[in-house]
């Protein structure tokens, strides 16, 4: 780390330098008291000794009050920064203020201010021309004040460093130093020592450096039952605009989960399975090594315990859709075709409701038409059979006369459930016959929909398969034990297209299903990993269940407000470079800035 310089201590003004000692060099300080001459009000410098260069950035000032309060807006914590150290100080940096008994106040710089040292008007022609000629200013003419936000008190208990809420005020003129110890910073921010790697701690786009090796501070997400439920089952939202690095970041994170084991209710510890819905056909590349990864970068990953390299157990499960062919040469993953059987509609009638059916029509479909069709055709009934079934004029008349379904309602249902010919019962094995391949211990299943040009068809496929997974996970009497008994992450890119809050029957049913899945996730070992560029469109009942939010660059003000991160970090989001992100995970750490890995740990891109 660079030399942070000396500090200077003057008792004439605890937030300033001695105006009578113009010749005192920056970097030296008074270590003995100064006294005031009662006859002429002049200050006498009693003694000076050089101070070690790593002594600190400055000292706490009580000039404007020194106060710690339960109310954040009543807290007043300010530090005077010496001239030699001012260029090294940045908003967001982490500092330590010691107490006399060895405890330390861990805090963060929230504001920086120049204040006049002397009562003089510096906005004059003379001052301006002098500064222009000298190409600068005399730092000693001004106070440089840093406002601090107290984060936690650090203390040692049984040889272990711990943190607690800020409950005591430090003394005036206490030396303030930059936090550079990895353990102190991690403890102060409540960052777990172990877990799933998300990136490196940063401030203002620059990695926080320490004197240790490696010099960076890794940020990890809790993944241990001893420390509480693994946060993978408390759900994750990744929000970022186009080009912000959402896919790059998500590949890196999901790669860390693959191969990890989780204890189930029966005591087994199978590996996590991931099913990723992929509208841009990018995630199947996780099967392959990244040709751009250097040997040095790979060694750095290994030193920090970061999983890297292509993941062999990756399968692209390709939806067979009429009029659309999937052809991929940009990844080496195995490709398996499937079709959605119409039998899935029995448990999820809203799949063919779309946004067109009103509540009355949906009720007729669910309570009368589908049950009657199921009795007649059983589990082998197809979508074509259902259309034929609805074409029976005798049944229509019978239901109308019995008062079960009005003929106008019948006609409306018949018209509006059409248009799904490309989705159901295509020339491929049903997804329900391939569950052991779809959900595998330690397996990554990618379901690409890029080749499906019709948005309603693509949405129906995604919702059909995701509903199958969720229904089986939440069921007390599942049809497919493999799904129930395997820890599972359901990843959904462009989640705003599927989980938007709307008044339609389908939207309400989808939101209800995913909300229940999110609520039961911890118990059932089911995690949602949602990726979106429009977080404001994610329905509120689902959003409220998200514990970990990663926010990359977002330019839309409504989108930034929607992610609900602290205001001090909210203002930085529009200026984040690719790969920078804010992580807000209240059950894991304080809100922080991170920088992700510059190289994707698996193949990424079509080159």
Secondary structure in CASP SS format (residue, H / E / C, confidence):
PFRMAT SS
TARGET T0000
AUTHOR 0000-0000-0000
METHOD secondary structure of the structure
MODEL  1
X C 1.00
X C 1.00
X C 1.00
X C 1.00
X C 1.00
X C 1.00
X C 1.00
X C 1.00
X C 1.00
X C 1.00
X C 1.00
X C 1.00
X C 1.00
X C 1.00
X C 1.00
X C 1.00
X C 1.00
X C 1.00
X C 1.00
X C 1.00
X C 1.00
X C 1.00
X C 1.00
X C 1.00
X C 1.00
X C 1.00
X C 1.00
X E 1.00
X E 1.00
X E 1.00
X C 1.00
X C 1.00
X C 1.00
X C 1.00
X E 1.00
X E 1.00
X C 1.00
X C 1.00
X C 1.00
X C 1.00
X C 1.00
X C 1.00
X E 1.00
X E 1.00
X C 1.00
X C 1.00
X C 1.00
X E 1.00
X E 1.00
X E 1.00
X C 1.00
X C 1.00
X C 1.00
X C 1.00
X C 1.00
X C 1.00
X C 1.00
X E 1.00
X E 1.00
X E 1.00
X E 1.00
X C 1.00
X C 1.00
X C 1.00
X C 1.00
X C 1.00
X E 1.00
X C 1.00
X C 1.00
X C 1.00
X C 1.00
X H 1.00
X H 1.00
X H 1.00
X C 1.00
X E 1.00
X C 1.00
X E 1.00
X E 1.00
X E 1.00
X E 1.00
X C 1.00
X H 1.00
X H 1.00
X H 1.00
X H 1.00
X H 1.00
X H 1.00
X C 1.00
X C 1.00
X C 1.00
X C 1.00
X C 1.00
X E 1.00
X E 1.00
X E 1.00
X E 1.00
X E 1.00
X C 1.00
X C 1.00
X C 1.00
X C 1.00
X C 1.00
X E 1.00
X E 1.00
X E 1.00
X E 1.00
X E 1.00
X E 1.00
X E 1.00
X E 1.00
X E 1.00
X E 1.00
X E 1.00
X E 1.00
X E 1.00
X C 1.00
X C 1.00
X C 1.00
X C 1.00
X C 1.00
X C 1.00
X C 1.00
X C 1.00
X H 1.00
X H 1.00
X H 1.00
X H 1.00
X H 1.00
X H 1.00
X H 1.00
X H 1.00
X H 1.00
X H 1.00
X C 1.00
X C 1.00
X C 1.00
X C 1.00
X H 1.00
X H 1.00
X H 1.00
X E 1.00
X E 1.00
X E 1.00
X E 1.00
X E 1.00
X E 1.00
X E 1.00
X E 1.00
X E 1.00
X E 1.00
X E 1.00
X E 1.00
X E 1.00
X E 1.00
X E 1.00
X E 1.00
X C 1.00
X C 1.00
X E 1.00
X E 1.00
X E 1.00
X E 1.00
X E 1.00
X C 1.00
X C 1.00
X C 1.00
X C 1.00
X C 1.00
X C 1.00
X C 1.00
X C 1.00
X C 1.00
X C 1.00
X E 1.00
X E 1.00
X E 1.00
X E 1.00
X C 1.00
X C 1.00
X C 1.00
X H 1.00
X H 1.00
X H 1.00
X H 1.00
X H 1.00
X H 1.00
X H 1.00
X H 1.00
X C 1.00
X C 1.00
X C 1.00
X C 1.00
X C 1.00
X C 1.00
X E 1.00
X E 1.00
X E 1.00
X E 1.00
X E 1.00
X E 1.00
X E 1.00
X E 1.00
X C 1.00
X C 1.00
X E 1.00
X E 1.00
X C 1.00
X C 1.00
X C 1.00
X C 1.00
X C 1.00
X C 1.00
X C 1.00
X C 1.00
X C 1.00
X C 1.00
X E 1.00
X E 1.00
X E 1.00
X E 1.00
X C 1.00
X C 1.00
X C 1.00
X H 1.00
X H 1.00
X H 1.00
X C 1.00
X C 1.00
X C 1.00
X H 1.00
X H 1.00
X H 1.00
X H 1.00
X C 1.00
X E 1.00
X E 1.00
X E 1.00
X E 1.00
X C 1.00
X C 1.00
X C 1.00
X C 1.00
X C 1.00
X C 1.00
X H 1.00
X H 1.00
X H 1.00
X H 1.00
X H 1.00
X H 1.00
X H 1.00
X H 1.00
X H 1.00
X H 1.00
X H 1.00
X H 1.00
X C 1.00
X C 1.00
X C 1.00
X E 1.00
X C 1.00
X C 1.00
X C 1.00
X C 1.00
X C 1.00
X C 1.00
X C 1.00
X C 1.00
X C 1.00
X E 1.00
X C 1.00
X E 1.00
X E 1.00
X E 1.00
X E 1.00
X E 1.00
X E 1.00
X C 1.00
X C 1.00
X C 1.00
X C 1.00
X H 1.00
X H 1.00
X H 1.00
X H 1.00
X H 1.00
X C 1.00
X C 1.00
X C 1.00
X C 1.00
X C 1.00
X C 1.00
X C 1.00
X H 1.00
X H 1.00
X H 1.00
X H 1.00
X H 1.00
X H 1.00
X H 1.00
X H 1.00
X H 1.00
X C 1.00
X C 1.00
X C 1.00
X C 1.00
X C 1.00
X C 1.00
X C 1.00
X C 1.00
X C 1.00
X C 1.00
X E 1.00
X E 1.00
X E 1.00
X E 1.00
X E 1.00
X E 1.00
X C 1.00
X E 1.00
X C 1.00
X C 1.00
X E 1.00
X C 1.00
X C 1.00
X C 1.00
X C 1.00
X C 1.00
X C 1.00
X C 1.00
X C 1.00
X C 1.00
X E 1.00
X E 1.00
X E 1.00
X E 1.00
X E 1.00
X E 1.00
X E 1.00
X C 1.00
X C 1.00
X C 1.00
X H 1.00
X H 1.00
X H 1.00
X H 1.00
X C 1.00
X H 1.00
X H 1.00
X H 1.00
X H 1.00
X C 1.00
X C 1.00
X C 1.00
X C 1.00
X C 1.00
X C 1.00
X H 1.00
X H 1.00
X H 1.00
X H 1.00
X H 1.00
X H 1.00
X H 1.00
X H 1.00
X H 1.00
X H 1.00
X H 1.00
X H 1.00
X H 1.00
X H 1.00
X H 1.00
X H 1.00
X H 1.00
X H 1.00
X H 1.00
X H 1.00
X H 1.00
X H 1.00
X C 1.00
X C 1.00
X H 1.00
X H 1.00
X H 1.00
X H 1.00
X H 1.00
X H 1.00
X H 1.00
X H 1.00
X C 1.00
X C 1.00
X H 1.00
X H 1.00
X H 1.00
X H 1.00
X H 1.00
X H 1.00
X H 1.00
X H 1.00
X H 1.00
X C 1.00
X C 1.00
X C 1.00
X C 1.00
X C 1.00
X H 1.00
X H 1.00
X H 1.00
X H 1.00
X H 1.00
X H 1.00
X H 1.00
X H 1.00
X H 1.00
X H 1.00
X C 1.00
X C 1.00
X C 1.00
X C 1.00
X C 1.00
X C 1.00
X C 1.00
X E 1.00
X C 1.00
X C 1.00
X C 1.00
X C 1.00
X C 1.00
X E 1.00
X H 1.00
X H 1.00
X H 1.00
X C 1.00
X H 1.00
X H 1.00
X H 1.00
X H 1.00
X C 1.00
X C 1.00
X C 1.00
X C 1.00
X C 1.00
X E 1.00
X E 1.00
X E 1.00
X E 1.00
X E 1.00
X C 1.00
X C 1.00
X C 1.00
X C 1.00
X C 1.00
X C 1.00
X H 1.00
X H 1.00
X H 1.00
X H 1.00
X H 1.00
X H 1.00
X H 1.00
X H 1.00
X H 1.00
X H 1.00
X H 1.00
X H 1.00
X H 1.00
X H 1.00
X H 1.00
X H 1.00
X H 1.00
X H 1.00
X H 1.00
X H 1.00
X C 1.00
X C 1.00
X C 1.00
X C 1.00
X C 1.00
X C 1.00
X H 1.00
X H 1.00
X H 1.00
X H 1.00
X C 1.00
X C 1.00
X C 1.00
X E 1.00
X E 1.00
X E 1.00
X E 1.00
X E 1.00
X C 1.00
X C 1.00
X H 1.00
X H 1.00
X H 1.00
X C 1.00
X C 1.00
X E 1.00
X C 1.00
X C 1.00
X C 1.00
X C 1.00
X H 1.00
X H 1.00
X H 1.00
X H 1.00
X H 1.00
X H 1.00
X H 1.00
X H 1.00
X H 1.00
X H 1.00
X H 1.00
X H 1.00
X H 1.00
X H 1.00
X H 1.00
X H 1.00
X H 1.00
X H 1.00
X H 1.00
X H 1.00
X C 1.00
X E 1.00
X E 1.00
X E 1.00
X E 1.00
X E 1.00
X E 1.00
X E 1.00
X C 1.00
X C 1.00
X H 1.00
X H 1.00
X H 1.00
X E 1.00
X C 1.00
X H 1.00
X H 1.00
X H 1.00
X H 1.00
X C 1.00
X C 1.00
X C 1.00
X C 1.00
X E 1.00
X E 1.00
X E 1.00
X E 1.00
X C 1.00
X C 1.00
X C 1.00
X C 1.00
X C 1.00
X H 1.00
X H 1.00
X H 1.00
X H 1.00
X H 1.00
X H 1.00
X C 1.00
X C 1.00
X C 1.00
X C 1.00
X H 1.00
X H 1.00
X H 1.00
X H 1.00
X C 1.00
X C 1.00
X H 1.00
X H 1.00
X H 1.00
X C 1.00
X C 1.00
X C 1.00
X C 1.00
X E 1.00
X E 1.00
X E 1.00
X E 1.00
X E 1.00
X C 1.00
X C 1.00
X C 1.00
X C 1.00
X C 1.00
X C 1.00
X C 1.00
X E 1.00
X E 1.00
X E 1.00
X E 1.00
X C 1.00
X C 1.00
X C 1.00
X C 1.00
X C 1.00
X C 1.00
X C 1.00
X C 1.00
X C 1.00
X C 1.00
X C 1.00
X C 1.00
END
